[in-house]
């Protein structure tokens, strides 16, 4: 099992923000191309050890990037809104999309 400190995560997030601000400027808008995405939840990763397992669509969740973004913007605008661990998933989907747009694999 691995560990990471909250202070280390803070450094990583600051580095990510610094990268984006350096590349695009502080108030630049990031282009998000995807609407619906597919995701294998962490607790199901071990079910996909062999390539033939990858076609088990019932184990793959579907998310909506626009919905994620809408909910995260509510969190940004409302200081009284409670941040939940679902918001972590939403933010991860946005960060993953930015990575795909800026550094496409294909």
Buried (B, 14 or more C-beta within 10 A) or exposed (E): EEEEEEEEEEEEEEEEEEEBEEEEEEEEEEEBEBEEBEBBEEEBEEEBEEEEEEEEEEBBEEBBBEEBBEBBEEBEEEEEEEEEEEBEBBBEBBEBBBEBEEEEEE
